[in-house]
Amino acid sequence: MSMTGAQLRSAFLEYFGKNGHKILPSASLVPGNDPTLLFTNAGMVQFKDYFLGLSTADWKRATTAQRCLRVSGKHNDLENVGYTARHHTLFEMLGNFSFGDYFKKEAIFFGWDFLTREVGLDGTRMTVSVFREDDEAYDLWHKTMGIPASRVVRFDEKDNFWSMGATGPCGPCSEILYDQGEGVGCGRPGCAVGCDCDRFLEIWNLVFMQYNQDESGTRTPLPKPSIDTGMGLERLAGVAQGVTSNYDTDLFRPILDGISRQCGVPVGKSPALDAAMRVVADHARATAFLIADGIVPSNEGRGYVLRRIMRRALRHGKKLGFDGPFLHKVAGTVVEEFREAYPGLAQSASFVDTVAFQEERRFLETLDAGLRMVEEEFSRMSGSAKVFPGEVAFRLYDTYGFPADLTADLCRERGVTLDSAGFEKEMEKQ
């Protein structure tokens, strides 16, 4: 019997708790210690000051299941959500951390031991990657752990070197990848670890923080090398449950089934409707967690990210036949599904419902009129090089509350290019 998402989360925290790690709660999606970040986008964010040596605690090892959001900056997965098996706005990152305590040997052992012994994954289906110059990590995997040389691959900086920013702590990393089988791959003869297809899925990234990088790019060894690891719970659940899409795991199925019941469209009716359901399911998770963390829809900063996510979900809800507010109900399902792991979510249930409902009602008043305007613009287009005018996109934003990425979504579905530069020019005039 495969483990549920909740069981995997608990097993992870218990495993590292048994191995001397302090089990700490997830931090808020609003970073408390880093004004440069809009959202918590990795497990290590709440520990940044510990890695930099600016804070200390009575523990040197910690473990968390951290809620994360990636919809801005270099980690922007929004346009892929719903159309791939593994992109999400909100996801949970399981992590174990060492602040100058253990290093590569223990991190590598813990990673392999947890996946093979606790979760029961088949070690012969896993490959590990190391930074091309990291002979120590290579030898630990190959000689100490006994992984065949054919399944230990070396990659360059782009894939296997991590840095906190242009300056600060950095170091090589080692990824554990799982072979989902030829049926999931691209089918090309040269398909191997490192291919962009989903066959060799990265499950866990172990970062070995051993250098400090200065403004000139010079790296000096850190006095106390540290460990920062991150593994997406949704991906782990997919592999553990033997499914090739995160949306087929028990972390998403109850939400998708609830959407299907609400709109009367069965899952599997058509690829386009399935994608719309996945968008709504993913965005409802982000909506519930963001509002519970005190973010409300607005026209700037974090509030505007929430508004964009919600309005994208509402537009996809139209495809499923929803006419009135529905997203607050889906967010309610999310609260029920995650209340045990995240008590703060359950405590905010009525706030989540009220805020989501009000935002839905506001946008649904203008959504149909905006969609009509988009269709009129499409019908005026001729020729092969179809471009959606930036000034029309601005009018949609200004009059009907359409975020630019929602208009870009509509254009993408019709093979039309959005004049983003023109839109930005109109925004600057405002």
N, C-alpha and C positions, 0 to 999 in steps of 0.2 A: 504494500500500500504506500503510495507516494505521499510525501509530506505536504500539508497545506501551506499557504503563504504565512499564516499566523504561526504555525509550528516551526517553519524555517527561521522566522524572525526570533522567536523565543530560543530555539536551539543555538542560534548564532551567539546571542547575548549570554546564554548560560555557559556555552563552551568557553568563551573568553573570560567570563566571570570565574570559572573553575581554574583558569590559567592565570590568575592574579591580576585581572583587569577590573577596574572600577566601572560598573555598569551605570552610565549616565543617561538622563532623558534627552530626547531630541530637542535641539534648540529651536527657537521660532524661525519662521521663514524670513523674518526681518532681522538681518544681522545686527547684533547689539554692539559689536566691537569693530566694525569695518565700514566707514562711510563711503568707501569706493564701490561697494557692492549693493545692487538693488535688492538681491535676494540671496539667501543661503543656497549655494549651488553645489556644495560638497560637504561631506562629513567633517572635514578638517577645519571648516570656517570657524566654528566656536572655539577651536584650539589654537588659532593662529598665534596668539600672544605667548602660548606655552612653547610653540616651536621656535619663536623668535627669542625666547628667554626673558620675555618681559613680565611673565606671570609664572608663579609656581604653585604647586598643590601638594597635599600629602600623599598623592598617588603618582606613579610614573608610567602607569599603563591604564588605558581607558578603552571602552567600547560603547558604540551607540548604534541605534537604528535612526537615521536622520532623514526627516522630510526635506526634499530639495526641489527647487524650481529652476528650470532652464528655458527662459523665453527671451533673453536679451543678451547683448554682447556676443562674444564668440560662441557661447553655448546657446544658440537659438534654434530650437527644434520645432517651432510652431507650425511652419508650413508642411512639415513631414508627418505631423501627428494625424493618425487615422488612416494614413496611406501605407505605412510600413508596419512590420511586426513588432518593432521595438522602440519607436520614438514616443516620448511622453513629455508633457509640460511638467507635471509633478511626478516624482518618483521617490522611492525610499532607498537610501544608501546605507548599507551595513558596513561598519568600519571598525578596525582595531588600530590603536595608536600607542606608540612608545615614545616617551620624551626622555631621550638619553639613557634608556634602560637597555632593552634587547635590540638586536639589529637584524641583519639579513638572514642569518642561520635560523633563528627562531621564527621570523616572519614567514619564511618559506615553508618551514615545517608545519606551522599552524595552518597555513593556507591549504596545503595538500591534505593534511590530516583531517581538517574539518570537512572538506568536500568529499573525500573518499570514505572516511570512516563514519562520520556523523550523518552526512546526507546520503551516502551510498552511491555516489557517482562512479562511473566506470573510468578508472585511471587511464586505460588504454585509449580512450577517446579524447584525452586532454593533451594539449601541447602547451609549452610555456615559451614566452619570448623574453629576451634579456637585451639590455643595451649593448651595442657591439663591442665596447671596450670593457664591459663589466665581467672580467674573467672569474671574479670571486662568486658572483651569482650563478654563472654558467657551471662552475665546478660544484657548487652546492646542489643545484638541480640534478646534474648528471652523475657526479661521483657520490655525493652524500645521500641524495634521495633516490638514486638509481633510475632516473628517467633516461631512456635511450637517447643518444646524441641526435638521432633523426627527429626527435620531438622537442629539442631545445633549439630555438632559432634566435639569431642575433639580428636586431634592427637598429637603425640609426636614431638620431635625436628626435626626429619628427614623431616617431612612434614610442620610443622607450626612454625619454628623458623628460622629467617633470620640473617645472619651476612655478613658484608662487606668483611671480610677476617678472618684470624686467630686472629687478634686483631682489635680493633676499634668498631664503633657503631654497635649495634645488637638489636634484640628484637623479640617478638612473632609476628606472622602474622595471618591474617584471610583471607581465600579464599572463594570467591563466586563461586559456581558450578551450572551448568545448566544440568538438566536431559533431554538428547536427546531422551529418550524412549528406551523401551526394544529391539526394532529392531536394534539399534546401538550397543547394549551391547554384552557381551561374551556369554550370555545365561546360565551361571552357576547359580545354585540356590542361592549361597551366594553372588551374585553380588550386591554391595552396594557402597556408597561413599567411595573412597579410592581404588577401583578396578582399575587395570591398563588399562582396556578397555576404549573405548571412550564414554560410556554412560553418565557418570557424568563428564562433561567437565569443567575444571577450566577456568573461564572467567577472574576473576579479583583477584589480590593478594594485600591485604592491609597490609603494614608492619608498625608495631608500634615500632619505634626506641626509646627504653627507657633505654638501658644500654650501658656502654662502657666495652669491654672485654680486659683484659691485657694478657701478655704473659703466665701467670700461669693459665689462663682460668677463673679468678675471674671477676665477673660482678658487676659493681657499677652503680647506677642510673645516667643517664645523667641529668645535670642541666636543660636542655631544651629539653624535649622529642619531637620527630619530626615524621612526616608522609611521607612515600614513597609508592606510589601505582603504579601498572603496570597492564595494560590490553591489550592483543593483539588485534589490530583492525581486523585482519583477522578472528579470532575466534568469536569476537563480531558480525561481519558481517554475518558469517555463521549462528549463532543462530538467529539473527534478521531477516535474509532472509529465515529462515526455511530450510536450507540445512545442510547436515551432513558432508560435506567436504569443507574446505576453498577454494579449487580449483573450486567449483561450485558457488562461490560468484562473484559479479560483479567486484571485485578487480582483479580476474584472468581470467574471461571468455573472455574479449576482446583480451587478450594476447594469450590464447589457441586457440581462433577462428582464429586469425592471423596466428599462426603456422600451423593450419590445412589447411588454404587456401594456404599457401606457399608450403607445402609438398604434398598437394593433398590427405592426409589421413584424413578421417572423424573422429571426436571425437566419441569414443564408438566402434571403429572397433574391438579392442582387448585389454584386460587388459595390456599386455606388451607394446603396442604402446601408450596407454593412459598414462602409467607410464612415458614413454620416453618424451611425450609432457609436462607432469607436471614438469619433471626435467628441460627441456629447459625453460619453462615459469618461474619457480622459479629462475633458474640461470641467466636468462636474466635480471630479476629485480636486482639481486645482482650485476651483471656486470655493468649495467647502473649507479647505485648509487655509486658503488666503484670508477669507472672511473671519474664520475662527482666530487667526493671528492678528486680527484688528485692522485689516486692510479693507477699505470700502471703495466702490467704483468712483472714479473721478477723472478729470481730464489731464492729469499730470502724474509723473513718477509711478510709484507702485500701483496706485489706484487706477491709472490708465492701462497698465498691463492687465489687471483684473478685468477691466471693462472690455479690452480687446478679446480676452479669452472667452468671456461670457457672450459677447456679441457674435463671435465666430460660432460658438455652440448653438446660439439661437437661430442663426442662418441655416446651419445644418439640420436643426430641428424642423425647419420649414419643409425640407426635402422628405422628412419622415411623416409629414402631414400634421404636425403640431400647429395649432392656430393660436391658442392662448398660452399663458405662462406654464412651463413644465420643468424648467431647469432646477427650480428650488426643490421640487419633489425628488429629482435624481440626486441632488446634493444631500437630501435627507437620507437616501439609501446609503450614500457614502458615509455619512455620520454613523449610521447603524453598523455598517461593516467594519469600521475602524475604531469604534468607541473604546474597546478594551485596550488596544495598543496606544491610543492617544486620548486619554481622559479629557484633555482640554477641548477636544472636538465635541465630545458629548455635552460638556458644560455650556458650549456655545450654540447648541442646536437651534434654539429659537431665534437667536441673532442671525445665524447663517440663513435660516428660512426667510426672515423678514427682509434682510438686505438683498438677497438674491431675487426675491419676488418683486421688490420695488424697481430694481434695475431692469428686470425682464419687462415689466409693464411699461416702463418708460421707452424702451427701445422698440417693443412690438408695435407701438403707436406709429412709428415712422418706417419700420422695416419694409412693409409692402410697397409703400410709395417709392422708397429708395431702390428696391429691386426692379420696379417698373422703369425707373429712370435708367438703370443699367441696361435693361433689355432694349430700350429705345436706342441707346447709344450703340449697342451691338448691331442692331438692325440697320443702322446708318453706315456701317463699315462695309467696304468693298475691297477687292484685291487680296493679295496673299499677305502682304506686310501689314497686319492689323495692329494698330496701336490705340490704346485707350487714353484719351487726352487727360493730362494732369489737372487741367482746370475743372474738368467734370468730376474727377476723383475728389478734388478739393470741395466742390459743391456738395457731393455726397457726404463728405465728412462734416462740413459746416452746417448743412441744412438737415440731414437725416441721421447724423451720428455714426456714419460708416467709417471705422478705422481703415487706414490705407491698406493694411494687410488683408482685410476682409474683401475689399475691392480687388486686390491682387489675386486672392483666391478665386473669385468669380472669373477673372480674366484667364487665369491658368486653366480652368476647366473648359474654356472655350478656345484655347490656343491663341489668346490675344496677349500682347505685351502691354504692361502698364507703364505710362510715361512717369516714372517715379521722380525724375529731376524736375519735371513740370509741376508735379504735386508739391514738392519741397519749395519751389519758387513761390507758389501761391501761399504756402504756409508762412514764408518769411514776410510777405506783404502784410499779413494780418496785424 
